[in-house]
């Protein structure tokens, strides 16, 4: 274990031999009020997909990790062992990572898995599958230690891609995905209080090309969704919420002079919503963040300074309104996993999470009750892509 401290916030701490680096980075549209003091001890990178030809983490809109509250970590990813790509699930217990279990057996390409727990605490995994010739969203549950036959949730003539899923306060499942036909695409939503699913509802504008949905459930029962919309006059990040049984009017979080793509949303307590996305106002993509407290949205905060390329950020909600944001960043040469923590408008430095001699992509993050950060990512240190896990224990 390596100790990572923020005592030298205004200087870079570097060391040879693969020691994790702490750097101060990022800027704000409004000046930061100070530094959110956090201290982490990071584990070594733990490989999950050693016996695969290649393996991939889902894009930043989807949740690939489950923390069950009892110290068990569950991960889903796409793996290739033969000709087709399939969906795999793995558990980390006190003995380490168990052998991954295969979930898809359709003989067609399967990809982009996301996961959550149902009302009984059973893991549920949804993914996009090409078994019908197009692509549909399939979902499987693990009950009694065994995986049930996957159900086809969408089963239509269009291509259903990029699913994201969460569990509501009442234990129901909430699913969003990209519904694509030809050059057009829209964001659809459905829910499941039991084993059946509601009719899909369109959340996006009909005159826009909508992609990359993300979804989160708040402790008060509100469901928050974000996605990216390409319109004639630019690229926008759009937010909507399901409250009191009704989808409220859409809110544009970025657009015009501040185009944004690939958003991620997390919901905290007390009506707090955290949203991050890839910002393209400068030559190099940056990470942009906005927070809603109550019903009021705060101003944008750029978490990276535009001197490096920062891609596909994902956000997780911590305690007391804090936000943990992870992405991959090329400020150290080849892309590496990065993380930043904010609370009450104060943001800490940029953590370099891993120290690989190969490119790192597609980072995802979850935060447990202690405030520890759990990350999943892929890199090519073995010559092909593998999936790795890492945990930062807060001190």
N, C-alpha and C positions, 0 to 999 in steps of 0.2 A: 504494500500500500504506500502511496506517495502523498505527502502532506502538501496541500495547496492553500496558501494564505493570501489575504488581501492587504497586508500591512504596508506594502509598497505600492499603493494604488497609482501613484504618479510616475512610476518607473517600470521598466520591463524586467521581469525576473526570468532569466534563461539559464539553462544548464545543459551539459552534454549528456549523452548516454540515454536519451529517450525520456528525460524528466519532463513532465507537463509544464507548459509555459503559461504565465499569467500576463496579460497585456491589458492596458487601458485603451478602449476604442469606442467609436460611435459618437454621434452628436445628436442634438435635439433641436427641433424647430423652436421650442422654448427651452431656455437653459435648464439643465438638470439642477435639482435642489441639493444635490449631494450624492454620496455613494451609499448604496444599499449594502451594508456590511454583511457578507456571507463568507463562510470558510468551509471548504470541502476536502475530504480525503477520498481520492479516486482509486478504484480497483484497477487491476490490469484488464486489458481487452479479453473478453471471454468469447471464443468462437462457438457458434451454434451449428453451423452448416459445414462441418469438416468433410463429410463424405459425399458432397454434391459436386457435380460438374461445375455448376455456378448457382448462386442464390442471390435474391434481391429483396430489399425492403420496399414497402409500398411508398408512394409519393406522400408529401407532407399533409395532404388533406385528410388522410385516413389514420386511425389509431391502430398501431401494430402491437402495442403492449397492454397487458392487463395486470394490475396490482390488486390481489384479492384481499389484502388487509391482514393476512396471516403469514406474511413473509414469502408467499409463493408468487413468482413472476411468470407470466405466460406470454409467449411471443408467437406471431404468425408471420410467414414470409413465403415468397415464391421460390421454388427450387427446381433444378433440372438434374435428373439422374439418368434419363434415357433420352428419348426423342422429344417428348412434350414437357412443358413447364406445368407443375402442379403446385397445390397449396399444402403447406406444412405447418404444424403446430408443435411447440416445444415448451416444457415446463422447467423452471429452475427451483429446486428445493434446497434444503440444507446440504445436500450431497452434490450440488452442482446441476448442470443441465442434463435432463433425460434425453433419450434418443427421440428425434423428431418423428411425429406421427403424420402420415399422409392423409389428407382430407378429400382431395379431388381424384376421381377415377374415370373421367369422361372420355379419355382418349383425344382430348382437344386442348387447346391452350387455355390455361387458367392463370389469373394474375390479379394484382391489386387487392389483396385480402385486408380486411379490417376486423376488429374484434371488440367485444364487450361482454358483460355478464348479464344473464337474464334475472328475473325476479327470484329464482331459486338459487342463484349464485352459480349457475352452470355457464361455462364459456360458450359464446356463440360467435361464429365466424362467417362473414359474408365475403364474396369475391365475384369477379367477372369471369364468366366461363363461355367458351365457344362451342359447347356441345351441340347446339341446335343449328349451327351454320352461321348464325349471327352471334351476338353476345347477350347473355342474360345474367342477372344477379342470382347466385345460388347461396343458400344459407344452411349451415349445419350446426347442431348443438351436441355438446358432450354431456351425456347423462349416465350416471352409474359407472363412470370410467370408460365408456364407449361412445364413439361418435355415431350419431344417427344419420340415416341417408339424407343427403342434401335436398332441400326443397327449392323449387324454382320460384323466386319471388316475383319476377317481372314477366317472363314468358310472353313476349310480344315480338313484333316483326322488326323493331328498331334495335340498335345496339345499346346495351346498358353497360356503362363504364364507370370507373372511379367511385365506387361506393364508399360511404362513410356512415358510421353507425354509433349510437349511444343508447344508454338506458335511462329512462325517465325516473322521476321521483317515485312513481307508483309501480315501477318494475317493468313497464312496457318498453318495447324496442322501437327506436326511431331511426329511419334509414333515408338517406338522400343519395342520389346518383345522377350521373350525366346521361341523358337520353339523346342519342345521336342518330341522325339519318341524313345521308348525303353530306352536305357542308353545314347543315343546321344542327344545333344542339340546344337543349334546355335542361333545367334542373328539376327533377321530380322528387317527391317526398311521399313516404308511406309509413304507417305505424302498425305495430302488432301488440295487442294487449295479452294475447295468448299464442295459439299456433296459427291463427289466420292473420291475413294482412288487409289493411284498408285499401280502397282504390287510390291510385297515385294522384297527387295534386301537383300542379305546376307552380313553382315558386318564382321563376325568372320571367323577364319580359319576353314577349313573343317576337319582338323585332331585334333581339340581341342573340349573339352566339354565347351561350353560358357554359362554363366549364369549371372543373375542380371544386366541387362542393365539400364543405366541412360542417360538422354538426356537434353540438355539446348540450348537455342538460344541466340546468341550474338547480340548486337545492330547493327552490320554491316551486319547482315544477315547470318553469319556463324552458322552452326548447329554442336554442339559438342556432341559426344557420348562416353561413357566408359562402360566397362563390365569386367567380370572376365573370364579367360580362364585356364582350367586345361589341361596341356599337359603332355607328357611322362616325361619331365624333370622338371616339377614344375608347380606352380600356378602363373599366371600373371594378372596384371591389364593393360588393353589395351585401348588406346584412338584413335579415328578417328574423322575427321571433314569433313563436307560437305561445300565446298567453291567453288564459281563460277560454281555451278551446277555439281560438281564432288566430289566423296568421295576420300579423300587423303589417302596416305599410312598409315597404322597403326603404332602407336608408343607405345612401351612397357614402362610403367611407373614404374613397379615393377616386380620382378621375380627373379629366381635363388636363391641367398642367402637371398633375401628379398621377400618372398611370400606374396601376397596380395589378398584379397577377398572383395566382397560386396562394390564396389566403388560408389561414388556419384559425379556429376559434376555440376558446376555452371559457367555461363559466364558473365563477366563484360564488361565494355567499353574498347575501345582501344586494342582489341585483347587479353585481359586477360582471362585466363581460370583457374578455381580452381578445383582441384580434391582431394578427400579424400578417404581413404579406411581402412579396417581392416588389420593391419600388423601382421604377424605371425613369425617374425624372432626370437622372444623371447618365453619363456614358456607361457606368458600371452599375449593375443591380445592387440595391441596398435592402436592408431589413427595416421595415416601417411598422410601428406599433400604435394602436389606439385603445383606449380603455373607456368603457361606459360605467359610470357610477350612478345608480338609480336610473333615471331616464335621460341623463345628460352625457354626451360624448365629449371627452377631452380632446385637445389638439393632437395632431400627429407628433410622434417622436421617432426620429431616425436612430436606430440602434447601431448602425455601422456608418462610417464616414465617407464612403464612396471611393476610397483609395484602393480597396480590394473588391473583388466580386463575391457577393454573398447571395446564396441561392436557397430557395424552398424552406423558409422558416416555419417552425411549428411551435405552438405555445401550450403550456400546461399551467393550471391554476394552483397556486400554493395557498398557505394559510394567510390570514390577515390581509387579503387582497393582493398578495404578491403574484408575480408572473415569472415563469421560467421560459425562456425562449432559446431554441436551438436551431442551428442551420449548418450548412457547410460553406467554407470560406477559404479563399486562396491567398490570404495575407501572409501565410507562411511558405509560399511557393505553390506546391500542389494542394488541392482542396483538402481540408481537414475539418473535423467536427468542432463546432464552436457553441458556446452557451453564454447567456447573460441573464442576470436576475434583477428584477425591479420591484420596488415596494414604495407606495405613497409618492410616486413621481421621482424617486431616487433610483438610479441605475448603477449597478456595480460594473466592474470591468468585463472585458471579453475573456472568457476562459477558453483556452485551447484544450479540448476534452481528450483527444487522442493524439498520439505522436507516431504516426505510421510513415513508412517510407514509400507508401503507395497512395493514390488518390482515394478520398473518402467521399461518399455520396449518400443522399436520402437518409437524413437523420430524423429520428422521432424521439419524443420525450414524454415521460409521465413522472409525477411527483407523489410521494407517499405522505402519510400523516406526519412523519417526523421532519419532512422537508428535504428528504434525500431525493436526488435526481437520478432517474433510470433512463438510459439512452440505448437505442438500437440504431445501428448504421451498417453500411456495406462498404468494403474497400477491396483493393486488388493486390494486397501484399503477397498472396499466393500465386499471382499471375492471372487469376480469374476472380470474379466477384464472390465474396463470402459475407455472411451476416455475423456481426459481432454485438456483444452486449457489454455495457459498462455502467457502474453505479458510483455516484458521488455522494458520500455520507457527510451530512452537514454537521459541523462542530460548533 
